[in-house]
Amino acid sequence: MGGRQGVKRAGQRTGSSVRVNPERAAALRRRQRQLALTWFFIGAALVVAIVLLSSVLPKPDAYERFAKCLAREGAVVYCDDVTSDCQAQKRVFGAAFTSVVYENCDYTTICQELKIAVKPSWILADGERIEGVQDVAALAAATGCEAPKGEPRMPADV
């Protein structure tokens, strides 16, 4: 250890006081401010990104909610893949048609068993039949489900 005992480093305690290199202290404060600003801007960027994404991400479609309500209420549509009226009924719901309870008459005998003569035909939980392409207002009135608000998709429009 010999001659090294007398050498003091910046920040090393000597007795009861601490010697601090003023240049090093100033550089440390600058670095701390830079880090604080960096974290502030990262946080602000995250907040902005979350706000922007929440406004861009798709919200649950009103037609999706309506289709799910029809399913909960026991409404079933009997249709096929080729009839133009069945295609029109599907277009009323758009992508939300996947949530409609749908019996495809092309692949089952259920339509013959139920004597479905008109396609599409809706059969409700109470057994009531509604034949032909229906708009959402008619289905809402028959099931008690809330019809999607806004621009209606009518069978004639699709």
N, C-alpha and C positions, 0 to 999 in steps of 0.2 A: 504494500500500500504506500509506502514511503512518501514520495513527493506529491502524490495525487490528493492528499487530504486537504491541502490548502486551496485547491481549485473549486470554485463554487459555480454551479450551473444556474441558469435563469429559473426562478421559481423555487429554488432550493432554500429550505429554512436555515437560517443562521441564528441560533438563539431563539428570540421571541419574534423576530420580524421575518418577512418574506421579501426577497428582492425579485422584482418582476421587470423584465425587459419591456420598456414602453412600446417599442416597435412591434414586438411579438404580441403584446396585449391588444394593440390597435388592429393588427392583422386578424387576430382571433375574433374580435368584435365584428369586423367587416365580414368575416366568414359566417358568423352566426346570423347576421342580418341577411346575407345572401341565402342561407339555408331557410330562414324564416320566410323570405319572399318567395323562394322556390316552392315551398310547401303551400304557401297561400295561393299561388297561381295554379298549382296542381289541384288543390281543393276546389278553387273556382271553376277550373276547366271541367272537373268531374260533375259539379252541380249543373253547369250549362249542358253538358252531355246528357245527363239524366233528364233534364227538362225537355231537351230537344227530342230525345228518344221516346219519352212518354207521349209527346204530341204526334209522333210519327207512327208508333206501333199501332197495329190494328186493335180497335176496341171490339168487344163482343158485338157481332152483327145483330141487329134487331130481328132479322129474319131467322137467324140461328136460334135466338131465344124463343121466337114464336114456334119454330119447328119442334124444339124440345118441349115446349108447353103442350103442343098437339100430341106428342108422344106420351107425355105424362097423363094427359086426359083420355088416352086410349083411342085416339083417332088413327085409323089405318087407311092408306090409300092402296087400291088395287089397280094395277096398270100393267103396261108392257113396254118393251123397248122400241117398238116401231110405230105405234099409233101417234099421229100428229097431235092429238089432244093430250096424250100422256107426255109428250115432249113439251107442250105448252105448259102443262101443270108443273113440270120440273123446272122450267124457266122462271115461273113465278117465284120459286124459292131460291133459285140460283145455286150457289155452292152449299147453302143450308139444307138443300134437299137430302143430303146424306144423313141428317138428323130426323127426317120424317120416317115414320114406320111405314115401310113400303113392301108390298107383296107383289112380286113380278109374276104375272099370269103366264109368261112364257116358260117358266121353269117349274111350276107347281100345278097341282090340280085343284088348289084351293078356290080359284075363281069359278071353276065348274061346280064345285061342291056348294059354293055360296050363290050360285046362279047369277054371277056378275055378267050382265048383258052390255052395260055401257062402261067404257073405260075412258077416263079414270072414274072410279067410284070410291067414295069415302064411306067407311062404316065407322060410326062413333061407338063409344063405350056402351051406350044405352041401346045399341042396335039400329039406330036411325041411319038411313042411307042417304047420301047426297051424291047425285050422279052428275058427271060432266066436269069440265074444268072449273075450278072455283078460285075466286080471288080471296085475298086474305081477310077481307071484311066479312065475307060469308062464313068462312071457317072460324073466324073469331066469334061471330054471333052464335054459331052452333056449339062451340066448345067452351066459351067463356075465357079463352086466351086473349091476351092483349095484342091487338093487331099492330104491326110495326108502323111507327109514325113517319111522316115525311113523304117522300115521293113513292106513291104506291106502284107496285108492279102488277098490272092487270093482265089477265090472259090475252086480251086483244092487243096489248102493247108488246108482247113478247114474241 
